[in-house]
């Protein structure tokens, strides 16, 4: 060591690292690293194949492709090309539109839409979605004619928002208890019907009018649903918000009655929210106005948005309106103009028209419930004609044409026998454009379809029916579990009005 002290922990002279020396020292770790990377790649590939996205709309198979000169497609090249982050916005838009159709079991329309997209064959997401929808469409089952002849129809009146105000012991309490449901009961009923496989359809899905070489007549529709699903019809009577429900006074005379905090706990008007959907205004006991899900329309609309499979091809309920106090909570009775002034009256009319269009745009069917709510079965043909004409002149001009009538009080113009033009009342209503006629019948699923008419019975869902016919309603829902504990019991006997 030449006399120098040797420190074994001191710095050592580094030897020059050659390629051979490097490979000799690290060959084991190099081989291990290569094998590890290989295993990772293989494993990821297998996992993607097994648990990759099942919904082709969620897959991101395409990569961005530049134009011929390598430019970004957004600068004039084909904007439908996919990007590295997934499908283009145009592809996503058509996939989303098709998904909305498929959610309502209209796979045929969804496939047609996707195939109308220019160059869809080059878009793997669209091709995969078409294949998926074709597979799902093949599983649908057509309803038989017998099934279409027995589609049940349930209906409600305005829903009670505040049970304490409705059931406060005044002169209206018994009527509310008999003929109304609370919002909580309605939501529970819809949830149970959804779980029990019911799917909302409209009457035009069941049968519709055509004109061919044999003339104009009704034909059965082709409702195709997954096995185990059951179609049903739904309607609401008196979407008018009468004065006795929302304030003080009698709007049947020439004085319009508007909402007051002394009302009985109901919504008082259908309005359009910031997203373009129909909702309701509601005034609480302190006089504060709230906007939201305060009646059947917004509650059902929200439920279908959350459970799109509850609605067949976008179906919504039928909404029956009278005219003697206005429609949808707007005071549109023509004689009100003198008391309100022309400007205020025309504002009511215009807002009601906008609401009617909004409802139609979202699939709701607006139906006649007569002008003055008389029992058509007890009227002469002349009085039926007069009432129907008045509805056309004062209500139809606001809500638009309709071919559906929901008989007030459920009072039909004929016995159980088929309609014929020998029945003067039927002839009048037919000439007024009606083809779908609904009474109130406790029979579940009573339907009668002829060459000129679709006629059906409706089952009232209310306090009276739930209290007295729980076993009959069990086909739809369990009454005990939905019955609102705030409802006074026993529910009183019928008072003869509906």
Secondary structure, DSSP 8 states (H G I E B T S, - for coil): -TT----TTS--------HHHHHHHHHHHHHHHHHHHHHHHHHHHHHHHHHS-SSGGG---------TTS--GGGTS-TTS-BTTBS-HHHHHHHHHHHHHHHTT-HHHHHHHHHTSTTGGG-HHHHHHHHHHHHHHHTEEE--HHHHTT-EEEEE---BS-HHHHTSSSTTHHHHHHH--BHHHHHHHHHHHHHTTEEE--HHHHEEEEEETTEEEEEE---EEETT-EEEEEEES-TT--HHHHSSS-TTSSS-----TTS-SBEEEEEE-TTS-EEEEEE-TTS-EEEES-SHHHHHHHHHHH-GGGBGGG---EEEE-SSS-BTTB---GGGHHHH-HHHHHHHHHHHHHHHHHHHHTT-EEEE--SS---GGGS-HHHHHHHHHHHIIIIIHHH---SEEE-GGG--SS-SS---TTSHHHHHHHHTT--EEE---SSTT-EEE-SS-EEE--EE-SHHHHHH-HHHHTTT--HHHHS-TTS-SS-----S--
